[in-house]
Structures are given as C-alpha cells and as structure tokens.
C-alpha cells in the first residue's frame, strides 16, 4: 500500500542525507574572503609621493631637517594650466625656508610628482605677495588608496630683493596664505 511504512524506523543519517548545514562551508568562505582581501591590498602598494627636481649641491634650507625637498620653480613665461590631476591641500605652513604642504590624493600604485611653480609676478603690497601654483602628475594611477603626505619646497627662490618678508599664496587660496620671513 502506498504511504505505508514497513514499521521499521528510518535511519538518522538517511534523514539528513540531502540537508547540508550552512556552517559546514564557513571555513572555506572565510578562507576565500581572507585571500580576496589580501589580493586587493597587495595589488595597490602604497608609495610615498615624490617630488620632481633635484637639489644636488645646494645647501639644505632652514627648517627642512633631513626631509626631501625641492625648490620653487620660477619661470617668467609660466601660466597656470587651469587644472592638474586631482588632489586636496589639507594644510600649508612655513618652517624657516621651507614651505610644508600637506596633501591627499587617490592612487598608490604609481609614483606621483608634485611641482610648485610661479611666474615671478609680485603683487604690490607690503609685504609683497606672490602666487605659487602646485601641480600634480599622477601618471594615470588608477588605484584607489587615499594617500596623505607632506610636500616640502625651498622658498629661497621667491625672496623679494630688498625685503625681509614675502606672503606666499598657493593655488590662489588666500585663506591659507603664509608669511615667509628671511
């Protein structure tokens, strides 16, 4: 007769033969998640931002200590290109002859270069003021790590002849202007 059992109990292992407990795969899922995380972290190695230019045979500016720095590039024919690769200026300060610029930017897989340039055009004021433009070259770095670094620039090339102070303005941000005394 259909639906009638033979009177013998069904073995326990046969009841659960088609059911697999979800916790059975937990070690494999965790191992996969760990490997995926390690692979994504290793694929975008963090690199320190480096600056272009060389300061060989030049004395180290006051306030720079053992830090890597480059001079401000003065080019009478320079004009701001309007934009560069994206970055954010977090803070600006002067320490001796060194301009310290804290920046953040996306990347992490390629070397980034920052240059600080001016056309040498002085604004008539006391003390005199000068615009400096910070440019960023990411070399098409497509990684997405958020890099924070401090850039160091030698301010001696922007000293005003006959003066003792200069107000430096980076990327036309007058809220963060700094006075450089020498």
C-alpha atoms as a printed R data frame, in Angstrom:
    type eleno elety resid chain resno      x      y       z
1   ATOM     1    CA   UNK     A     1  0.000  0.000   0.000
2   ATOM     2    CA   UNK     A     2  1.270  3.422  -0.837
3   ATOM     3    CA   UNK     A     3  2.170  5.677   2.070
4   ATOM     4    CA   UNK     A     4  2.515  2.750   4.427
5   ATOM     5    CA   UNK     A     5  5.856  2.130   6.090
6   ATOM     6    CA   UNK     A     6  7.227 -1.220   6.854
7   ATOM     7    CA   UNK     A     7  7.212 -0.409  10.531
8   ATOM     8    CA   UNK     A     8 10.965 -0.014  10.719
9   ATOM     9    CA   UNK     A     9 12.355  3.328  11.828
10  ATOM    10    CA   UNK     A    10 14.176  5.462   9.198
11  ATOM    11    CA   UNK     A    11 17.910  5.675   9.939
12  ATOM    12    CA   UNK     A    12 19.073  9.081  11.246
13  ATOM    13    CA   UNK     A    13 21.821  9.557   8.629
14  ATOM    14    CA   UNK     A    14 19.287  8.984   5.837
15  ATOM    15    CA   UNK     A    15 17.007 11.765   7.119
16  ATOM    16    CA   UNK     A    16 19.805 14.331   6.842
17  ATOM    17    CA   UNK     A    17 21.460 12.940   3.714
18  ATOM    18    CA   UNK     A    18 20.005 15.676   1.496
19  ATOM    19    CA   UNK     A    19 20.369 18.526   4.015
20  ATOM    20    CA   UNK     A    20 23.737 20.272   4.444
21  ATOM    21    CA   UNK     A    21 24.168 22.614   7.342
22  ATOM    22    CA   UNK     A    22 25.327 26.118   6.222
23  ATOM    23    CA   UNK     A    23 28.063 26.230   8.869
24  ATOM    24    CA   UNK     A    24 29.774 23.353   7.086
25  ATOM    25    CA   UNK     A    25 31.153 25.799   4.470
26  ATOM    26    CA   UNK     A    26 32.139 28.569   6.903
27  ATOM    27    CA   UNK     A    27 35.900 27.758   6.941
28  ATOM    28    CA   UNK     A    28 36.033 27.782   3.142
29  ATOM    29    CA   UNK     A    29 34.099 31.081   2.919
30  ATOM    30    CA   UNK     A    30 36.361 32.719   5.493
31  ATOM    31    CA   UNK     A    31 39.486 31.493   3.719
32  ATOM    32    CA   UNK     A    32 38.204 32.875   0.399
33  ATOM    33    CA   UNK     A    33 37.358 36.255   1.976
34  ATOM    34    CA   UNK     A    34 40.819 36.461   3.537
35  ATOM    35    CA   UNK     A    35 42.548 35.650   0.248
36  ATOM    36    CA   UNK     A    36 40.418 38.178  -1.657
37  ATOM    37    CA   UNK     A    37 41.240 40.891   0.879
38  ATOM    38    CA   UNK     A    38 44.973 40.133   0.731
39  ATOM    39    CA   UNK     A    39 44.918 40.151  -3.066
40  ATOM    40    CA   UNK     A    40 43.231 43.559  -3.204
41  ATOM    41    CA   UNK     A    41 45.603 45.058  -0.633
42  ATOM    42    CA   UNK     A    42 48.694 43.687  -2.360
43  ATOM    43    CA   UNK     A    43 47.586 44.865  -5.805
44  ATOM    44    CA   UNK     A    44 47.762 48.543  -4.765
45  ATOM    45    CA   UNK     A    45 51.021 49.051  -2.962
46  ATOM    46    CA   UNK     A    46 51.262 52.338  -1.132
47  ATOM    47    CA   UNK     A    47 54.047 54.583  -2.325
48  ATOM    48    CA   UNK     A    48 55.231 57.821  -0.890
49  ATOM    49    CA   UNK     A    49 54.665 60.829  -3.069
50  ATOM    50    CA   UNK     A    50 57.889 62.057  -4.557
51  ATOM    51    CA   UNK     A    51 58.760 65.410  -5.895
52  ATOM    52    CA   UNK     A    52 60.451 66.172  -9.170
53  ATOM    53    CA   UNK     A    53 63.595 68.163  -9.367
54  ATOM    54    CA   UNK     A    54 66.954 67.864  -7.792
55  ATOM    55    CA   UNK     A    55 68.628 69.973  -5.170
56  ATOM    56    CA   UNK     A    56 72.116 68.495  -5.551
57  ATOM    57    CA   UNK     A    57 74.987 70.709  -4.378
58  ATOM    58    CA   UNK     A    58 72.531 73.156  -2.775
59  ATOM    59    CA   UNK     A    59 72.599 73.714   0.964
60  ATOM    60    CA   UNK     A    60 69.555 72.455   2.825
61  ATOM    61    CA   UNK     A    61 67.089 75.259   3.557
62  ATOM    62    CA   UNK     A    62 66.425 76.340   7.148
63  ATOM    63    CA   UNK     A    63 63.658 74.297   8.749
64  ATOM    64    CA   UNK     A    64 63.824 71.316   6.398
65  ATOM    65    CA   UNK     A    65 65.938 68.995   8.559
66  ATOM    66    CA   UNK     A    66 66.587 65.692   6.769
67  ATOM    67    CA   UNK     A    67 63.398 65.881   4.708
68  ATOM    68    CA   UNK     A    68 63.302 65.636   0.915
69  ATOM    69    CA   UNK     A    69 62.564 68.987  -0.670
70  ATOM    70    CA   UNK     A    70 62.697 70.778  -3.986
71  ATOM    71    CA   UNK     A    71 62.928 74.453  -4.887
72  ATOM    72    CA   UNK     A    72 60.026 76.537  -6.111
73  ATOM    73    CA   UNK     A    73 60.403 76.764  -9.898
74  ATOM    74    CA   UNK     A    74 60.406 80.363 -11.166
75  ATOM    75    CA   UNK     A    75 59.565 80.689 -14.884
76  ATOM    76    CA   UNK     A    76 58.731 84.177 -16.182
77  ATOM    77    CA   UNK     A    77 56.664 82.637 -19.007
78  ATOM    78    CA   UNK     A    78 54.693 80.284 -16.751
79  ATOM    79    CA   UNK     A    79 50.911 80.418 -16.711
80  ATOM    80    CA   UNK     A    80 48.648 78.221 -14.578
81  ATOM    81    CA   UNK     A    81 47.235 75.409 -16.765
82  ATOM    82    CA   UNK     A    82 43.866 75.678 -15.010
83  ATOM    83    CA   UNK     A    83 43.859 72.150 -13.601
84  ATOM    84    CA   UNK     A    84 46.083 69.184 -12.824
85  ATOM    85    CA   UNK     A    85 45.462 65.649 -11.638
86  ATOM    86    CA   UNK     A    86 43.142 65.725  -8.589
87  ATOM    87    CA   UNK     A    87 44.482 66.332  -5.098
88  ATOM    88    CA   UNK     A    88 43.387 68.134  -1.946
89  ATOM    89    CA   UNK     A    89 45.513 70.620   0.020
90  ATOM    90    CA   UNK     A    90 44.940 69.819   3.697
91  ATOM    91    CA   UNK     A    91 47.286 72.372   5.299
92  ATOM    92    CA   UNK     A    92 50.081 74.804   4.472
93  ATOM    93    CA   UNK     A    93 52.761 76.199   6.779
94  ATOM    94    CA   UNK     A    94 56.202 77.795   6.612
95  ATOM    95    CA   UNK     A    95 59.118 76.468   8.657
96  ATOM    96    CA   UNK     A    96 62.280 78.507   8.076
97  ATOM    97    CA   UNK     A    97 62.994 78.477   4.331
98  ATOM    98    CA   UNK     A    98 60.678 75.510   3.745
99  ATOM    99    CA   UNK     A    99 57.034 75.546   2.666
100 ATOM   100    CA   UNK     A   100 55.276 72.442   4.001
101 ATOM   101    CA   UNK     A   101 52.149 71.452   2.078
102 ATOM   102    CA   UNK     A   102 50.047 68.579   3.401
103 ATOM   103    CA   UNK     A   103 48.148 66.936   0.543
104 ATOM   104    CA   UNK     A   104 45.902 63.937  -0.031
105 ATOM   105    CA   UNK     A   105 45.185 62.208  -3.324
106 ATOM   106    CA   UNK     A   106 43.966 58.919  -4.759
107 ATOM   107    CA   UNK     A   107 46.419 56.347  -6.042
108 ATOM   108    CA   UNK     A   108 49.013 54.074  -4.533
109 ATOM   109    CA   UNK     A   109 50.270 52.021  -7.491
110 ATOM   110    CA   UNK     A   110 52.460 54.556  -9.311
111 ATOM   111    CA   UNK     A   111 54.846 57.332  -8.403
112 ATOM   112    CA   UNK     A   112 53.207 60.760  -8.160
113 ATOM   113    CA   UNK     A   113 55.010 64.030  -8.784
114 ATOM   114    CA   UNK     A   114 54.263 67.477  -7.410
115 ATOM   115    CA   UNK     A   115 55.855 70.722  -8.569
116 ATOM   116    CA   UNK     A   116 55.432 74.218  -7.193
117 ATOM   117    CA   UNK     A   117 55.752 76.933  -9.839
118 ATOM   118    CA   UNK     A   118 55.446 80.688 -10.177
119 ATOM   119    CA   UNK     A   119 55.825 83.263 -12.922
120 ATOM   120    CA   UNK     A   120 57.593 85.629 -10.520
121 ATOM   121    CA   UNK     A   121 54.906 88.324 -10.808
122 ATOM   122    CA   UNK     A   122 54.788 90.206  -7.496
123 ATOM   123    CA   UNK     A   123 51.593 91.781  -6.207
124 ATOM   124    CA   UNK     A   124 52.037 95.334  -4.987
125 ATOM   125    CA   UNK     A   125 51.553 95.178  -1.235
126 ATOM   126    CA   UNK     A   126 53.551 95.372   1.969
127 ATOM   127    CA   UNK     A   127 54.919 92.797   2.391
128 ATOM   128    CA   UNK     A   128 54.939 91.770  -1.281
129 ATOM   129    CA   UNK     A   129 52.774 88.766  -2.246
130 ATOM   130    CA   UNK     A   130 53.351 86.071  -4.839
131 ATOM   131    CA   UNK     A   131 51.124 83.327  -6.256
132 ATOM   132    CA   UNK     A   132 52.538 79.798  -6.311
133 ATOM   133    CA   UNK     A   133 50.808 77.000  -8.207
134 ATOM   134    CA   UNK     A   134 51.042 73.392  -7.040
135 ATOM   135    CA   UNK     A   135 50.759 70.900  -9.883
136 ATOM   136    CA   UNK     A   136 50.166 67.151  -9.517
137 ATOM   137    CA   UNK     A   137 51.081 64.444 -12.038
138 ATOM   138    CA   UNK     A   138 49.616 61.025 -11.176
139 ATOM   139    CA   UNK     A   139 50.909 59.168 -14.261
140 ATOM   140    CA   UNK     A   140 47.403 57.702 -14.710
141 ATOM   141    CA   UNK     A   141 47.493 55.862 -11.372
142 ATOM   142    CA   UNK     A   142 44.110 54.115 -11.207
143 ATOM   143    CA   UNK     A   143 44.467 52.684  -7.689
144 ATOM   144    CA   UNK     A   144 42.042 53.984  -5.105
145 ATOM   145    CA   UNK     A   145 44.047 54.201  -1.883
146 ATOM   146    CA   UNK     A   146 43.858 57.607  -0.211
147 ATOM   147    CA   UNK     A   147 47.429 58.820   0.215
148 ATOM   148    CA   UNK     A   148 48.361 61.531   2.722
149 ATOM   149    CA   UNK     A   149 51.794 63.133   2.510
150 ATOM   150    CA   UNK     A   150 53.660 66.332   3.290
151 ATOM   151    CA   UNK     A   151 55.468 68.036   0.422
152 ATOM   152    CA   UNK     A   152 58.482 70.271   1.119
153 ATOM   153    CA   UNK     A   153 59.558 73.175  -1.061
154 ATOM   154    CA   UNK     A   154 62.531 75.527  -0.753
155 ATOM   155    CA   UNK     A   155 61.203 79.106  -0.689
156 ATOM   156    CA   UNK     A   156 64.560 80.847  -1.232
157 ATOM   157    CA   UNK     A   157 63.921 81.347  -4.995
158 ATOM   158    CA   UNK     A   158 60.934 83.604  -4.170
159 ATOM   159    CA   UNK     A   159 62.728 86.008  -1.847
160 ATOM   160    CA   UNK     A   160 61.933 89.618  -2.706
161 ATOM   161    CA   UNK     A   161 65.075 91.689  -3.332
162 ATOM   162    CA   UNK     A   162 65.500 94.267  -0.581
163 ATOM   163    CA   UNK     A   163 62.738 92.760   1.559
164 ATOM   164    CA   UNK     A   164 62.585 90.591   4.641
165 ATOM   165    CA   UNK     A   165 59.156 89.022   4.178
166 ATOM   166    CA   UNK     A   166 57.009 87.605   1.401
167 ATOM   167    CA   UNK     A   167 53.400 86.442   1.567
168 ATOM   168    CA   UNK     A   168 53.011 83.216  -0.419
169 ATOM   169    CA   UNK     A   169 49.624 82.183  -1.798
170 ATOM   170    CA   UNK     A   170 49.282 78.594  -3.059
171 ATOM   171    CA   UNK     A   171 46.771 77.948  -5.866
172 ATOM   172    CA   UNK     A   172 45.137 81.323  -5.241
173 ATOM   173    CA   UNK     A   173 43.847 80.187  -1.825
174 ATOM   174    CA   UNK     A   174 44.096 83.461   0.100
175 ATOM   175    CA   UNK     A   175 42.597 81.854   3.218
176 ATOM   176    CA   UNK     A   176 45.741 79.755   3.637
177 ATOM   177    CA   UNK     A   177 48.341 82.367   2.720
178 ATOM   178    CA   UNK     A   178 51.565 82.182   4.665
179 ATOM   179    CA   UNK     A   179 54.197 84.768   5.529
180 ATOM   180    CA   UNK     A   180 57.767 83.764   4.733
181 ATOM   181    CA   UNK     A   181 60.335 85.734   6.762
182 ATOM   182    CA   UNK     A   182 64.038 85.510   5.873
